[in-house]
Amino acid sequence: MTSDASIRAYLAIPDLERRQEKVLRTIERCPGASSCDIARIAHMEPWNVRNRITELLKAGSIRVVGTKRDRLTGRTVRQYEAAEDL
């Protein structure tokens, strides 16, 4: 269970909706991008992008469409695209 303090801290994130929108718009422009790709393109911190991706996945705004090997890390990463019903 999430504590009340955690919920308050989450809701206090400045520009949360703007950050989500920035990640979503980047995914719309670059379908198949990974979280690291999105961070590089949008000039955001990777951890911040991953958190926004989690929120957007839960909201049904985006979906995982596959995997690929990241060109910088060599790791297998998820690829994302905007959900069709947007």
RACOR-V103695 format. One record per helix or strand of 3 or more residues. SS is the DSSP state (h for helix, s for strand). FROM is the first residue (numbers start at 1). LEN is the number of residues. If there is no record, write none. Layout:
# RACOR-V103695
SS_FROM_LEN + SS_FROM_LEN
This chain:
# RACOR-V103695
h_4_8 + h_16_14 + h_35_8 + h_46_14 + s_62_8 + s_76_7
